Each structure stands twice: as C-alpha cells, then as structure tokens.
Amino acid sequence: YVPVAVPQRPKMWRYLSPAIPANPYGEIEFHVRKVRGGWVSPAIVGNTVVGDRWLLGAPLGGLGIPRNTKRKMLMI
C-alpha cells in the first residue's frame, strides 16, 4: 500500500493499494470506494479531476508466497 495525500485534503494522508502495477509512463491506478461520513474518500471520488497532483509516500507492506505449502493458491 501507498500513503497518499490529495489536493482536496492535503494534510490527511490515506493508505491506498494500487489496483495494478504502474504502466510504462509511471501512472498508477487506484480503486477508491466512497465511505459515507468519511473525510477523504468522498473528496477523492467526487472532486478529483484530470491534472490533479497526488502526493505519494514511500510504499509499505509486501506480498509474499509461502514457501513451505502444498496448498493451491489463487491470486486475483
């Protein structure tokens, strides 16, 4: 996940997970669900426009595959 600040709420960082890897232009896609009563998600969903500059922090977390498992895995 990535800490994100948007122009509409510049001092309110939220952690979002990229939906897909960055494309060759370095663009990242996020899927954001509007949370009723939220401070940031309604601003992102309702007020983001082309040309907005989002501030991204250093990525956190990770994804690993267990090495010692015989179970089948489905990753979507």
N, CA, C and O atoms as a Maestro MAE file, in Angstrom:
{
 s_m_m2io_version
 :::
 2.0.0
}

f_m_ct {
 s_m_title
 :::
 protein
 m_atom[304] {
  # First column is atom index #
  i_m_mmod_type
  r_m_x_coord
  r_m_y_coord
  r_m_z_coord
  i_m_residue_number
  s_m_chain_name
  s_m_pdb_residue_name
  s_m_pdb_atom_name
  i_m_atomic_number
  :::
  1 25 0.837 -1.171 0.000 1 A "TYR " " N  " 7
  2 3 0.000 0.000 0.000 1 A "TYR " " CA " 6
  3 2 0.882 1.234 0.000 1 A "TYR " " C  " 6
  4 15 2.077 1.172 0.287 1 A "TYR " " O  " 8
  5 25 0.250 2.373 -0.335 2 A "VAL " " N  " 7
  6 3 0.995 3.617 -0.530 2 A "VAL " " CA " 6
  7 2 0.293 4.745 0.230 2 A "VAL " " C  " 6
  8 15 -0.920 4.905 0.094 2 A "VAL " " O  " 8
  9 25 1.024 5.529 1.025 3 A "PRO " " N  " 7
  10 3 0.402 6.705 1.625 3 A "PRO " " CA " 6
  11 2 0.155 7.766 0.548 3 A "PRO " " C  " 6
  12 15 1.035 8.064 -0.259 3 A "PRO " " O  " 8
  13 25 -1.052 8.327 0.551 4 A "VAL " " N  " 7
  14 3 -1.469 9.263 -0.491 4 A "VAL " " CA " 6
  15 2 -2.099 10.498 0.149 4 A "VAL " " C  " 6
  16 15 -2.902 10.387 1.075 4 A "VAL " " O  " 8
  17 25 -1.726 11.672 -0.354 5 A "ALA " " N  " 7
  18 3 -2.397 12.925 0.007 5 A "ALA " " CA " 6
  19 2 -2.893 13.560 -1.289 5 A "ALA " " C  " 6
  20 15 -2.159 13.622 -2.276 5 A "ALA " " O  " 8
  21 25 -4.130 14.027 -1.285 6 A "VAL " " N  " 7
  22 3 -4.729 14.621 -2.482 6 A "VAL " " CA " 6
  23 2 -4.918 16.120 -2.258 6 A "VAL " " C  " 6
  24 15 -5.005 16.561 -1.113 6 A "VAL " " O  " 8
  25 25 -4.984 16.912 -3.336 7 A "PRO " " N  " 7
  26 3 -5.100 18.364 -3.188 7 A "PRO " " CA " 6
  27 2 -6.327 18.799 -2.376 7 A "PRO " " C  " 6
  28 15 -6.289 19.817 -1.685 7 A "PRO " " O  " 8
  29 25 -7.404 18.031 -2.462 8 A "GLN " " N  " 7
  30 3 -8.629 18.401 -1.762 8 A "GLN " " CA " 6
  31 2 -8.508 18.225 -0.241 8 A "GLN " " C  " 6
  32 15 -9.232 18.874 0.514 8 A "GLN " " O  " 8
  33 25 -7.604 17.356 0.206 9 A "ARG " " N  " 7
  34 3 -7.356 17.111 1.636 9 A "ARG " " CA " 6
  35 2 -5.850 16.934 1.828 9 A "ARG " " C  " 6
  36 15 -5.402 15.838 2.164 9 A "ARG " " O  " 8
  37 25 -5.057 17.996 1.621 10 A "PRO " " N  " 7
  38 3 -3.600 17.869 1.540 10 A "PRO " " CA " 6
  39 2 -2.897 17.354 2.795 10 A "PRO " " C  " 6
  40 15 -1.816 16.776 2.684 10 A "PRO " " O  " 8
  41 25 -3.459 17.539 3.955 11 A "LYS " " N  " 7
  42 3 -2.774 17.106 5.179 11 A "LYS " " CA " 6
  43 2 -3.376 15.841 5.770 11 A "LYS " " C  " 6
  44 15 -3.038 15.447 6.886 11 A "LYS " " O  " 8
  45 25 -4.266 15.208 5.021 12 A "MET " " N  " 7
  46 3 -4.928 13.999 5.512 12 A "MET " " CA " 6
  47 2 -4.473 12.809 4.672 12 A "MET " " C  " 6
  48 15 -5.063 12.511 3.634 12 A "MET " " O  " 8
  49 25 -3.438 12.143 5.120 13 A "TRP " " N  " 7
  50 3 -2.879 11.007 4.395 13 A "TRP " " CA " 6
  51 2 -3.777 9.790 4.541 13 A "TRP " " C  " 6
  52 15 -4.328 9.532 5.611 13 A "TRP " " O  " 8
  53 25 -3.917 9.049 3.454 14 A "ARG " " N  " 7
  54 3 -4.649 7.784 3.465 14 A "ARG " " CA " 6
  55 2 -3.780 6.742 2.778 14 A "ARG " " C  " 6
  56 15 -2.980 7.059 1.897 14 A "ARG " " O  " 8
  57 25 -3.949 5.508 3.192 15 A "TYR " " N  " 7
  58 3 -3.187 4.402 2.615 15 A "TYR " " CA " 6
  59 2 -4.054 3.690 1.590 15 A "TYR " " C  " 6
  60 15 -5.124 3.179 1.916 15 A "TYR " " O  " 8
  61 25 -3.585 3.661 0.349 16 A "LEU " " N  " 7
  62 3 -4.319 3.030 -0.744 16 A "LEU " " CA " 6
  63 2 -3.459 1.943 -1.373 16 A "LEU " " C  " 6
  64 15 -2.232 2.040 -1.405 16 A "LEU " " O  " 8
  65 25 -4.116 0.922 -1.864 17 A "SER " " N  " 7
  66 3 -3.414 -0.155 -2.568 17 A "SER " " CA " 6
  67 2 -3.580 0.048 -4.064 17 A "SER " " C  " 6
  68 15 -4.707 0.178 -4.540 17 A "SER " " O  " 8
  69 25 -2.484 0.077 -4.820 18 A "PRO " " N  " 7
  70 3 -2.607 0.185 -6.271 18 A "PRO " " CA " 6
  71 2 -3.402 -1.000 -6.820 18 A "PRO " " C  " 6
  72 15 -3.231 -2.135 -6.375 18 A "PRO " " O  " 8
  73 25 -4.275 -0.719 -7.795 19 A "ALA " " N  " 7
  74 3 -5.099 -1.768 -8.389 19 A "ALA " " CA " 6
  75 2 -4.291 -2.637 -9.349 19 A "ALA " " C  " 6
  76 15 -4.539 -3.837 -9.467 19 A "ALA " " O  " 8
  77 25 -3.335 -2.034 -10.026 20 A "ILE " " N  " 7
  78 3 -2.492 -2.734 -10.998 20 A "ILE " " CA " 6
  79 2 -1.090 -2.131 -10.914 20 A "ILE " " C  " 6
  80 15 -0.918 -1.048 -10.355 20 A "ILE " " O  " 8
  81 25 -0.087 -2.818 -11.463 21 A "PRO " " N  " 7
  82 3 1.261 -2.224 -11.478 21 A "PRO " " CA " 6
  83 2 1.287 -0.938 -12.307 21 A "PRO " " C  " 6
  84 15 0.435 -0.727 -13.170 21 A "PRO " " O  " 8
  85 25 2.255 -0.102 -12.040 22 A "ALA " " N  " 7
  86 3 2.416 1.134 -12.812 22 A "ALA " " CA " 6
  87 2 2.620 0.802 -14.284 22 A "ALA " " C  " 6
  88 15 3.256 -0.195 -14.627 22 A "ALA " " O  " 8
  89 25 2.071 1.650 -15.149 23 A "ASN " " N  " 7
  90 3 2.246 1.442 -16.588 23 A "ASN " " CA " 6
  91 2 3.601 2.012 -17.029 23 A "ASN " " C  " 6
  92 15 4.321 2.570 -16.200 23 A "ASN " " O  " 8
  93 25 3.964 1.886 -18.309 24 A "PRO " " N  " 7
  94 3 5.271 2.384 -18.766 24 A "PRO " " CA " 6
  95 2 5.486 3.885 -18.543 24 A "PRO " " C  " 6
  96 15 6.625 4.352 -18.549 24 A "PRO " " O  " 8
  97 25 4.407 4.637 -18.348 25 A "TYR " " N  " 7
  98 3 4.518 6.077 -18.102 25 A "TYR " " CA " 6
  99 2 4.614 6.399 -16.615 25 A "TYR " " C  " 6
  100 15 4.713 7.566 -16.237 25 A "TYR " " O  " 8
  101 25 4.587 5.365 -15.767 26 A "GLY " " N  " 7
  102 3 4.661 5.566 -14.328 26 A "GLY " " CA " 6
  103 2 3.325 5.877 -13.681 26 A "GLY " " C  " 6
  104 15 3.273 6.244 -12.508 26 A "GLY " " O  " 8
  105 25 2.240 5.734 -14.437 27 A "GLU " " N  " 7
  106 3 0.913 6.014 -13.896 27 A "GLU " " CA " 6
  107 2 0.430 4.831 -13.065 27 A "GLU " " C  " 6
  108 15 0.636 3.673 -13.426 27 A "GLU " " O  " 8
  109 25 -0.218 5.147 -11.944 28 A "ILE " " N  " 7
  110 3 -0.732 4.126 -11.036 28 A "ILE " " CA " 6
  111 2 -2.241 4.294 -10.944 28 A "ILE " " C  " 6
  112 15 -2.748 5.415 -10.911 28 A "ILE " " O  " 8
  113 25 -2.953 3.180 -10.903 29 A "GLU " " N  " 7
  114 3 -4.415 3.207 -10.801 29 A "GLU " " CA " 6
  115 2 -4.847 2.753 -9.409 29 A "GLU " " C  " 6
  116 15 -4.383 1.733 -8.898 29 A "GLU " " O  " 8
  117 25 -5.741 3.530 -8.812 30 A "PHE " " N  " 7
  118 3 -6.326 3.174 -7.518 30 A "PHE " " CA " 6
  119 2 -7.834 3.042 -7.688 30 A "PHE " " C  " 6
  120 15 -8.445 3.815 -8.426 30 A "PHE " " O  " 8
  121 25 -8.426 2.088 -7.026 31 A "HIS " " N  " 7
  122 3 -9.883 1.978 -6.959 31 A "HIS " " CA " 6
  123 2 -10.278 2.444 -5.565 31 A "HIS " " C  " 6
  124 15 -9.880 1.838 -4.570 31 A "HIS " " O  " 8
  125 25 -11.052 3.508 -5.490 32 A "VAL " " N  " 7
  126 3 -11.410 4.111 -4.207 32 A "VAL " " CA " 6
  127 2 -12.921 4.022 -4.018 32 A "VAL " " C  " 6
  128 15 -13.694 4.452 -4.874 32 A "VAL " " O  " 8
  129 25 -13.323 3.464 -2.899 33 A "ARG " " N  " 7
  130 3 -14.741 3.361 -2.547 33 A "ARG " " CA " 6
  131 2 -15.089 4.533 -1.641 33 A "ARG " " C  " 6
  132 15 -14.397 4.804 -0.660 33 A "ARG " " O  " 8
  133 25 -16.170 5.221 -1.981 34 A "LYS " " N  " 7
  134 3 -16.623 6.351 -1.171 34 A "LYS " " CA " 6
  135 2 -17.220 5.825 0.133 34 A "LYS " " C  " 6
  136 15 -18.162 5.034 0.125 34 A "LYS " " O  " 8
  137 25 -16.657 6.278 1.245 35 A "VAL " " N  " 7
  138 3 -17.129 5.873 2.566 35 A "VAL " " CA " 6
  139 2 -18.045 6.967 3.108 35 A "VAL " " C  " 6
  140 15 -17.625 8.113 3.266 35 A "VAL " " O  " 8
  141 25 -19.278 6.614 3.386 36 A "ARG " " N  " 7
  142 3 -20.236 7.590 3.912 36 A "ARG " " CA " 6
  143 2 -19.709 8.163 5.228 36 A "ARG " " C  " 6
  144 15 -19.331 7.417 6.132 36 A "ARG " " O  " 8
  145 25 -19.688 9.470 5.325 37 A "GLY " " N  " 7
  146 3 -19.194 10.133 6.529 37 A "GLY " " CA " 6
  147 2 -17.684 10.284 6.570 37 A "GLY " " C  " 6
  148 15 -17.144 10.862 7.513 37 A "GLY " " O  " 8
  149 25 -16.992 9.767 5.550 38 A "GLY " " N  " 7
  150 3 -15.535 9.877 5.507 38 A "GLY " " CA " 6
  151 2 -15.092 11.283 5.137 38 A "GLY " " C  " 6
  152 15 -15.856 12.064 4.570 38 A "GLY " " O  " 8
  153 25 -13.849 11.589 5.469 39 A "TRP " " N  " 7
  154 3 -13.289 12.903 5.149 39 A "TRP " " CA " 6
  155 2 -12.557 12.910 3.816 39 A "TRP " " C  " 6
  156 15 -12.586 13.905 3.092 39 A "TRP " " O  " 8
  157 25 -11.902 11.804 3.493 40 A "VAL " " N  " 7
  158 3 -11.031 11.801 2.319 40 A "VAL " " CA " 6
  159 2 -11.664 11.093 1.126 40 A "VAL " " C  " 6
  160 15 -11.630 11.627 0.017 40 A "VAL " " O  " 8
  161 25 -12.237 9.917 1.318 41 A "SER " " N  " 7
  162 3 -12.759 9.176 0.164 41 A "SER " " CA " 6
  163 2 -13.830 9.951 -0.606 41 A "SER " " C  " 6
  164 15 -13.816 9.895 -1.836 41 A "SER " " O  " 8
  165 25 -14.760 10.673 0.038 42 A "PRO " " N  " 7
  166 3 -15.705 11.466 -0.756 42 A "PRO " " CA " 6
  167 2 -15.010 12.554 -1.584 42 A "PRO " " C  " 6
  168 15 -15.445 12.861 -2.694 42 A "PRO " " O  " 8
  169 25 -13.936 13.132 -1.047 43 A "ALA " " N  " 7
  170 3 -13.186 14.148 -1.798 43 A "ALA " " CA " 6
  171 2 -12.498 13.521 -3.003 43 A "ALA " " C  " 6
  172 15 -12.470 14.110 -4.083 43 A "ALA " " O  " 8
  173 25 -11.944 12.324 -2.816 44 A "ILE " " N  " 7
  174 3 -11.276 11.648 -3.928 44 A "ILE " " CA " 6
  175 2 -12.290 11.272 -5.000 44 A "ILE " " C  " 6
  176 15 -12.092 11.569 -6.178 44 A "ILE " " O  " 8
  177 25 -13.376 10.620 -4.594 45 A "VAL " " N  " 7
  178 3 -14.369 10.130 -5.552 45 A "VAL " " CA " 6
  179 2 -15.125 11.278 -6.221 45 A "VAL " " C  " 6
  180 15 -15.385 11.227 -7.424 45 A "VAL " " O  " 8
  181 25 -15.477 12.304 -5.461 46 A "GLY " " N  " 7
  182 3 -16.320 13.358 -6.000 46 A "GLY " " CA " 6
  183 2 -15.619 14.566 -6.576 46 A "GLY " " C  " 6
  184 15 -16.220 15.317 -7.344 46 A "GLY " " O  " 8
  185 25 -14.350 14.776 -6.221 47 A "ASN " " N  " 7
  186 3 -13.701 16.033 -6.605 47 A "ASN " " CA " 6
  187 2 -12.385 15.888 -7.351 47 A "ASN " " C  " 6
  188 15 -11.796 16.898 -7.735 47 A "ASN " " O  " 8
  189 25 -11.912 14.693 -7.568 48 A "THR " " N  " 7
  190 3 -10.662 14.520 -8.310 48 A "THR " " CA " 6
  191 2 -10.898 14.827 -9.788 48 A "THR " " C  " 6
  192 15 -11.884 14.376 -10.373 48 A "THR " " O  " 8
  193 25 -10.002 15.584 -10.377 49 A "VAL " " N  " 7
  194 3 -10.111 15.929 -11.795 49 A "VAL " " CA " 6
  195 2 -8.779 15.647 -12.489 49 A "VAL " " C  " 6
  196 15 -7.732 15.548 -11.849 49 A "VAL " " O  " 8
  197 25 -8.849 15.521 -13.795 50 A "VAL " " N  " 7
  198 3 -7.640 15.332 -14.590 50 A "VAL " " CA " 6
  199 2 -6.700 16.496 -14.318 50 A "VAL " " C  " 6
  200 15 -7.118 17.654 -14.339 50 A "VAL " " O  " 8
  201 25 -5.455 16.197 -14.066 51 A "GLY " " N  " 7
  202 3 -4.459 17.229 -13.795 51 A "GLY " " CA " 6
  203 2 -4.142 17.403 -12.320 51 A "GLY " " C  " 6
  204 15 -3.149 18.042 -11.972 51 A "GLY " " O  " 8
  205 25 -4.985 16.833 -11.432 52 A "ASP " " N  " 7
  206 3 -4.666 16.877 -10.002 52 A "ASP " " CA " 6
  207 2 -3.329 16.195 -9.764 52 A "ASP " " C  " 6
  208 15 -3.002 15.206 -10.421 52 A "ASP " " O  " 8
  209 25 -2.571 16.718 -8.837 53 A "ARG " " N  " 7
  210 3 -1.299 16.093 -8.459 53 A "ARG " " CA " 6
  211 2 -1.444 15.509 -7.066 53 A "ARG " " C  " 6
  212 15 -1.665 16.226 -6.090 53 A "ARG " " O  " 8
  213 25 -1.316 14.209 -6.999 54 A "TRP " " N  " 7
  214 3 -1.380 13.499 -5.723 54 A "TRP " " CA " 6
  215 2 0.034 13.334 -5.201 54 A "TRP " " C  " 6
  216 15 0.961 13.077 -5.968 54 A "TRP " " O  " 8
  217 25 0.195 13.482 -3.907 55 A "LEU " " N  " 7
  218 3 1.486 13.271 -3.271 55 A "LEU " " CA " 6
  219 2 1.518 11.835 -2.759 55 A "LEU " " C  " 6
  220 15 0.651 11.424 -1.988 55 A "LEU " " O  " 8
  221 25 2.523 11.074 -3.191 56 A "LEU " " N  " 7
  222 3 2.664 9.676 -2.785 56 A "LEU " " CA " 6
  223 2 3.868 9.535 -1.876 56 A "LEU " " C  " 6
  224 15 4.929 10.101 -2.140 56 A "LEU " " O  " 8
  225 25 3.697 8.777 -0.807 57 A "GLY " " N  " 7
  226 3 4.800 8.479 0.091 57 A "GLY " " CA " 6
  227 2 5.466 7.170 -0.303 57 A "GLY " " C  " 6
  228 15 5.103 6.551 -1.303 57 A "GLY " " O  " 8
  229 25 6.431 6.764 0.482 58 A "ALA " " N  " 7
  230 3 7.138 5.506 0.226 58 A "ALA " " CA " 6
  231 2 6.186 4.327 0.429 58 A "ALA " " C  " 6
  232 15 5.419 4.312 1.392 58 A "ALA " " O  " 8
  233 25 6.229 3.338 -0.472 59 A "PRO " " N  " 7
  234 3 5.342 2.182 -0.336 59 A "PRO " " CA " 6
  235 2 5.656 1.383 0.921 59 A "PRO " " C  " 6
  236 15 6.795 1.340 1.385 59 A "PRO " " O  " 8
  237 25 4.626 0.756 1.457 60 A "LEU " " N  " 7
  238 3 4.739 -0.057 2.659 60 A "LEU " " CA " 6
  239 2 4.149 -1.435 2.387 60 A "LEU " " C  " 6
  240 15 3.448 -1.639 1.396 60 A "LEU " " O  " 8
  241 25 4.438 -2.368 3.270 61 A "GLY " " N  " 7
  242 3 3.851 -3.701 3.145 61 A "GLY " " CA " 6
  243 2 4.566 -4.545 2.106 61 A "GLY " " C  " 6
  244 15 5.607 -4.161 1.573 61 A "GLY " " O  " 8
  245 25 3.999 -5.669 1.840 62 A "GLY " " N  " 7
  246 3 4.582 -6.565 0.859 62 A "GLY " " CA " 6
  247 2 3.651 -7.721 0.563 62 A "GLY " " C  " 6
  248 15 2.646 -7.924 1.245 62 A "GLY " " O  " 8
  249 25 3.993 -8.456 -0.441 63 A "LEU " " N  " 7
  250 3 3.221 -9.622 -0.830 63 A "LEU " " CA " 6
  251 2 4.196 -10.760 -1.016 63 A "LEU " " C  " 6
  252 15 5.137 -10.670 -1.806 63 A "LEU " " O  " 8
  253 25 3.968 -11.806 -0.298 64 A "GLY " " N  " 7
  254 3 4.858 -12.953 -0.413 64 A "GLY " " CA " 6
  255 2 4.077 -14.239 -0.585 64 A "GLY " " C  " 6
  256 15 2.914 -14.337 -0.193 64 A "GLY " " O  " 8
  257 25 4.720 -15.202 -1.165 65 A "ILE " " N  " 7
  258 3 4.128 -16.522 -1.349 65 A "ILE " " CA " 6
  259 2 4.782 -17.457 -0.348 65 A "ILE " " C  " 6
  260 15 6.009 -17.556 -0.310 65 A "ILE " " O  " 8
  261 25 3.983 -18.150 0.468 66 A "PRO " " N  " 7
  262 3 4.569 -19.087 1.426 66 A "PRO " " CA " 6
  263 2 5.405 -20.147 0.705 66 A "PRO " " C  " 6
  264 15 4.959 -20.731 -0.283 66 A "PRO " " O  " 8
  265 25 6.593 -20.386 1.194 67 A "ARG " " N  " 7
  266 3 7.492 -21.342 0.540 67 A "ARG " " CA " 6
  267 2 7.188 -22.788 0.905 67 A "ARG " " C  " 6
  268 15 7.371 -23.690 0.087 67 A "ARG " " O  " 8
  269 25 6.735 -23.007 2.107 68 A "ASN " " N  " 7
  270 3 6.553 -24.380 2.576 68 A "ASN " " CA " 6
  271 2 5.082 -24.765 2.625 68 A "ASN " " C  " 6
  272 15 4.590 -25.202 3.666 68 A "ASN " " O  " 8
  273 25 4.385 -24.610 1.523 69 A "THR " " N  " 7
  274 3 2.980 -25.001 1.477 69 A "THR " " CA " 6
  275 2 2.716 -25.863 0.255 69 A "THR " " C  " 6
  276 15 3.305 -25.662 -0.807 69 A "THR " " O  " 8
  277 25 1.842 -26.805 0.420 70 A "LYS " " N  " 7
  278 3 1.439 -27.653 -0.709 70 A "LYS " " CA " 6
  279 2 0.039 -27.277 -1.181 70 A "LYS " " C  " 6
  280 15 -0.506 -27.888 -2.101 70 A "LYS " " O  " 8
  281 25 -0.534 -26.261 -0.536 71 A "ARG " " N  " 7
  282 3 -1.870 -25.823 -0.901 71 A "ARG " " CA " 6
  283 2 -1.830 -25.030 -2.199 71 A "ARG " " C  " 6
  284 15 -0.862 -24.321 -2.475 71 A "ARG " " O  " 8
  285 25 -2.883 -25.156 -2.988 72 A "LYS " " N  " 7
  286 3 -3.017 -24.358 -4.198 72 A "LYS " " CA " 6
  287 2 -3.393 -22.943 -3.800 72 A "LYS " " C  " 6
  288 15 -4.087 -22.732 -2.805 72 A "LYS " " O  " 8
  289 25 -2.928 -21.968 -4.586 73 A "MET " " N  " 7
  290 3 -3.225 -20.569 -4.296 73 A "MET " " CA " 6
  291 2 -3.865 -19.924 -5.516 73 A "MET " " C  " 6
  292 15 -3.470 -20.189 -6.651 73 A "MET " " O  " 8
  293 25 -4.846 -19.084 -5.271 74 A "LEU " " N  " 7
  294 3 -5.478 -18.290 -6.311 74 A "LEU " " CA " 6
  295 2 -5.287 -16.832 -5.933 74 A "LEU " " C  " 6
  296 15 -5.755 -16.396 -4.881 74 A "LEU " " O  " 8
  297 25 -4.606 -16.079 -6.778 75 A "MET " " N  " 7
  298 3 -4.351 -14.664 -6.507 75 A "MET " " CA " 6
  299 2 -5.043 -13.849 -7.589 75 A "MET " " C  " 6
  300 15 -4.798 -14.031 -8.782 75 A "MET " " O  " 8
  301 25 -5.912 -12.946 -7.145 76 A "ILE " " N  " 7
  302 3 -6.675 -12.135 -8.095 76 A "ILE " " CA " 6
  303 2 -6.272 -10.689 -7.924 76 A "ILE " " C  " 6
  304 15 -6.788 -9.817 -8.623 76 A "ILE " " O  " 8
  :::
 }
 m_bond[303] {
  # First column is bond index #
  i_m_from
  i_m_to
  i_m_order
  :::
  1 1 2 1
  2 2 3 1
  3 3 4 2
  4 3 5 1
  5 5 6 1
  6 6 7 1
  7 7 8 2
  8 7 9 1
  9 9 10 1
  10 10 11 1
  11 11 12 2
  12 11 13 1
  13 13 14 1
  14 14 15 1
  15 15 16 2
  16 15 17 1
  17 17 18 1
  18 18 19 1
  19 19 20 2
  20 19 21 1
  21 21 22 1
  22 22 23 1
  23 23 24 2
  24 23 25 1
  25 25 26 1
  26 26 27 1
  27 27 28 2
  28 27 29 1
  29 29 30 1
  30 30 31 1
  31 31 32 2
  32 31 33 1
  33 33 34 1
  34 34 35 1
  35 35 36 2
  36 35 37 1
  37 37 38 1
  38 38 39 1
  39 39 40 2
  40 39 41 1
  41 41 42 1
  42 42 43 1
  43 43 44 2
  44 43 45 1
  45 45 46 1
  46 46 47 1
  47 47 48 2
  48 47 49 1
  49 49 50 1
  50 50 51 1
  51 51 52 2
  52 51 53 1
  53 53 54 1
  54 54 55 1
  55 55 56 2
  56 55 57 1
  57 57 58 1
  58 58 59 1
  59 59 60 2
  60 59 61 1
  61 61 62 1
  62 62 63 1
  63 63 64 2
  64 63 65 1
  65 65 66 1
  66 66 67 1
  67 67 68 2
  68 67 69 1
  69 69 70 1
  70 70 71 1
  71 71 72 2
  72 71 73 1
  73 73 74 1
  74 74 75 1
  75 75 76 2
  76 75 77 1
  77 77 78 1
  78 78 79 1
  79 79 80 2
  80 79 81 1
  81 81 82 1
  82 82 83 1
  83 83 84 2
  84 83 85 1
  85 85 86 1
  86 86 87 1
  87 87 88 2
  88 87 89 1
  89 89 90 1
  90 90 91 1
  91 91 92 2
  92 91 93 1
  93 93 94 1
  94 94 95 1
  95 95 96 2
  96 95 97 1
  97 97 98 1
  98 98 99 1
  99 99 100 2
  100 99 101 1
  101 101 102 1
  102 102 103 1
  103 103 104 2
  104 103 105 1
  105 105 106 1
  106 106 107 1
  107 107 108 2
  108 107 109 1
  109 109 110 1
  110 110 111 1
  111 111 112 2
  112 111 113 1
  113 113 114 1
  114 114 115 1
  115 115 116 2
  116 115 117 1
  117 117 118 1
  118 118 119 1
  119 119 120 2
  120 119 121 1
  121 121 122 1
  122 122 123 1
  123 123 124 2
  124 123 125 1
  125 125 126 1
  126 126 127 1
  127 127 128 2
  128 127 129 1
  129 129 130 1
  130 130 131 1
  131 131 132 2
  132 131 133 1
  133 133 134 1
  134 134 135 1
  135 135 136 2
  136 135 137 1
  137 137 138 1
  138 138 139 1
  139 139 140 2
  140 139 141 1
  141 141 142 1
  142 142 143 1
  143 143 144 2
  144 143 145 1
  145 145 146 1
  146 146 147 1
  147 147 148 2
  148 147 149 1
  149 149 150 1
  150 150 151 1
  151 151 152 2
  152 151 153 1
  153 153 154 1
  154 154 155 1
  155 155 156 2
  156 155 157 1
  157 157 158 1
  158 158 159 1
  159 159 160 2
  160 159 161 1
  161 161 162 1
  162 162 163 1
  163 163 164 2
  164 163 165 1
  165 165 166 1
  166 166 167 1
  167 167 168 2
  168 167 169 1
  169 169 170 1
  170 170 171 1
  171 171 172 2
  172 171 173 1
  173 173 174 1
  174 174 175 1
  175 175 176 2
  176 175 177 1
  177 177 178 1
  178 178 179 1
  179 179 180 2
  180 179 181 1
  181 181 182 1
  182 182 183 1
  183 183 184 2
  184 183 185 1
  185 185 186 1
  186 186 187 1
  187 187 188 2
  188 187 189 1
  189 189 190 1
  190 190 191 1
  191 191 192 2
  192 191 193 1
  193 193 194 1
  194 194 195 1
  195 195 196 2
  196 195 197 1
  197 197 198 1
  198 198 199 1
  199 199 200 2
  200 199 201 1
  201 201 202 1
  202 202 203 1
  203 203 204 2
  204 203 205 1
  205 205 206 1
  206 206 207 1
  207 207 208 2
  208 207 209 1
  209 209 210 1
  210 210 211 1
  211 211 212 2
  212 211 213 1
  213 213 214 1
  214 214 215 1
  215 215 216 2
  216 215 217 1
  217 217 218 1
  218 218 219 1
  219 219 220 2
  220 219 221 1
  221 221 222 1
  222 222 223 1
  223 223 224 2
  224 223 225 1
  225 225 226 1
  226 226 227 1
  227 227 228 2
  228 227 229 1
  229 229 230 1
  230 230 231 1
  231 231 232 2
  232 231 233 1
  233 233 234 1
  234 234 235 1
  235 235 236 2
  236 235 237 1
  237 237 238 1
  238 238 239 1
  239 239 240 2
  240 239 241 1
  241 241 242 1
  242 242 243 1
  243 243 244 2
  244 243 245 1
  245 245 246 1
  246 246 247 1
  247 247 248 2
  248 247 249 1
  249 249 250 1
  250 250 251 1
  251 251 252 2
  252 251 253 1
  253 253 254 1
  254 254 255 1
  255 255 256 2
  256 255 257 1
  257 257 258 1
  258 258 259 1
  259 259 260 2
  260 259 261 1
  261 261 262 1
  262 262 263 1
  263 263 264 2
  264 263 265 1
  265 265 266 1
  266 266 267 1
  267 267 268 2
  268 267 269 1
  269 269 270 1
  270 270 271 1
  271 271 272 2
  272 271 273 1
  273 273 274 1
  274 274 275 1
  275 275 276 2
  276 275 277 1
  277 277 278 1
  278 278 279 1
  279 279 280 2
  280 279 281 1
  281 281 282 1
  282 282 283 1
  283 283 284 2
  284 283 285 1
  285 285 286 1
  286 286 287 1
  287 287 288 2
  288 287 289 1
  289 289 290 1
  290 290 291 1
  291 291 292 2
  292 291 293 1
  293 293 294 1
  294 294 295 1
  295 295 296 2
  296 295 297 1
  297 297 298 1
  298 298 299 1
  299 299 300 2
  300 299 301 1
  301 301 302 1
  302 302 303 1
  303 303 304 2
  :::
 }
}
